Amino acid sequence: MSSSSAINRPVFTMGKITNIPSLLCVCRDRAEHDRYVEYGSRLGWNVRATTELDEAISLSMRNTFDVLAIAGLVQGVLGIDFLEKIRNEPGANQRAPAILVANHKNVLEMKAIERRDHINIEHIEFGQLLLSSFRIIVIGLMARTMKASVTAERSGP
């Protein structure tokens, strides 16, 4: 399954607002994929959504995203394990904030939430992923990243 993008315009990248947010959404199924693409379209954001891990890895290596939204389980792989792979590889998304979208009925997904790292990871239950909450969480993560970037610049080397 190929990725989808709601729009393609310049984006907010690590502390500098150039236009619109850019998100990589790694989805558990086609319904979740379509939800992210619809939300991206409604919000005017650049959303790249896929249900394929290989494609998600390729997208994360070739693009810079402001936020990663990762399903708790994708193609039999825990979302946190996929995120750890991104965190352990050099690249533009190594420190990107992430949202883990967990299915609270899946014990493995919920246990994985406990393994969150220190880099801006939020989680939300899959059934509660509404447009408004998605927008609020993404903007909040971006604001924290921007604040940390400004604080680091003011502190100097």
C-alpha positions, 0 to 999 in steps of 0.5 A: 500500500502506498503512502498518501499525502494530504498536501505538499507544501513547506513545513514547520521543521524543528523550531522554525515555522515555514508553513504547515505541520508535517506528519508521518502516520504509521497505521494499523489498517486502511481505516486508520490510514484514511482517518489520518489522511482525512484529518490532514486534509481538513486541517491543511497539514502534510500527512504521509500515511502508510500501513507498511513498515518498509515504506514507513522506514523509507519515508522516515529516512527520506523526509523530515517530519514534525511529528510521528503518529505510530499505531501500537501494532503494525504488521505484527510489530509493536509501534514502540519497537518501530519508534526505537528503530527510528531513534537508534538510526541517525537521521532527521526524525531521530528526535521527532516527537511521537504519538503512540496510538494504542488499542487499550484492548491489546495488552501488548500495546498497552504494556509497550506504552510503559517503555516510552523514551524521554523524547516527547512521546504521548499516547492516545487510545485508538478509539478516541482519536478524534480530529480535535484531540489529534490536532491538540496533541500534535500542536502541543508536541510541536510547541514543546519542541519549539520551546526546547529549541528556543531555550537551547538557542538562548542558553548557547553552547 
